[in-house]
């Protein structure tokens, strides 16, 4: 064995020993007089793991690691049985579990995963040292909250990965032949349609390819017996996805249904559901952490992450009970609505960075206007003595709500795609306004989908996204008018009007809509 290689092995064994020593130190200090082991025990456990891993490689026998683990496991089981039989049957096995993972950390170090071993060791030490904090946290978690978290994990890591990441119109197509030749200059494509198919010259078809989706709108030209020739209509697609041998497909459903299905990509739709649900879950956790003593303003700000609509409803109802605190409630409602604008910007940035950059200025300006108005009302409410307002969020995550949002989002996607296909892009603001009244996130992602598909320009997409967000904001003002005290409505009317004017003026000046 060369000297350099020997030094490398010594270093790994030394690192394994240090990891074992640190975990052993934590155990000896954290368990006090009840601790029956020693720091050196954990050093030895780590070295047993390192030695078994070294021997497994040296002798090409992975069972040596299993044998080493079996020995450590036997020692822990026998020690636990001897110590706790008849005397404290409910005693935990944290130290024994720490010993077992220390063994595997030694294995990881010797197999070259030193960084991973160090990271795991740090996590283990944090878990071991923060016993009281973890127990306090677990005692505050209610069963329905744990169930909600598990459901969120299910839709994120079980349902989402198996959904197809291709629009549904691709599943409503049938093969019509393989490309034999194409001319990008004229847009003509020749393909072998087979003897059983005949396409009338002058008829029109939408061509698809497997994996690329719809590639364009073509007109059938006079053709010979062996092949069919089609020409791409001007501005109705591209030949970039085609090559000789590419299999062409054509839809077998009416064009309206194909357009509706083209708006829906199951993976992307559900990904939006997961993202919005996750942000709402984080908002719920923050509300739970800050508690009732955090103040009305902070509660409104964090509540806006979970649900700006729920926050608005909550404070509006409260304003009828305590109209003297309307200035404080106006702070919370304005903050909840203002935080929606940067939240939407960040959500769009996950999927569409160019659109995020395009909407950033109007959206952030509108949000900043809301923050300034909230600051104004906060200054006016300094004499209020109320501690805070509880936000009634019964469930951090509801599968029913997620599915409902997904259905609303899918409906808006279909509506915007059909409207732009049959009415033209000029009608998109109407769709954005109506859809925005229902949900700002849904219309935002729907417009993003249109822009990424090349159906509308970046500026037009940005304009309508901001318009939808403003429509949703004014819908919250209507909720205040319907459910809240008139004093609160007057204050919110001022702050929401400032946000609306800021957004409208900014987007009219910022975007080129000519």
Secondary structure, 3 states (H helix, E strand, C coil): CCHHHHHHHHHHHHHHHHHHHHHHHHHHHHHHHHCCCCHHHHHHHHHHHHHHHHHHHHCCCCHHHHHHHHHHHHHHHHHHHHHHCCCCCCCCCHHHHHHHHHHHHHHHHHCCCHHHHHHHHHHHHHHHHCHHHHHHHHHHCCHHHHHHHHHHHHHHHHHHHHCCCCCHHHHHEEEEEEEEEEECCCCEEEEECCCCCCCCCCCEEEEEECCCEEEEEEEEECCCCCCEEEEEEEEEECCCCCCCCCEEEEECCCHHHHHHHHCCCHHHHHHHHHHHHHHHHHHHHHHHHHCHHHCHHHHHHHHHHHHHHHHHHHHHHHHHHCHHHHHHHHHHHHHHHHHHHHHHHHHHHHHCHHHHHHHHHHHHHHHHHHHHHHHHHHHHCCCCCCCCCCCCCCCCCCHHHHHHHHHHHHHHHHHHHHHHHHCCHHHHHHHHHHHHHHCHHHHHHHHHHHHHCCCCCHHHHHHHHHHHHHHHHHHHHHHHHHHCCHHHHHHHHHHHHHHHHHHHHHHHHHCCCC
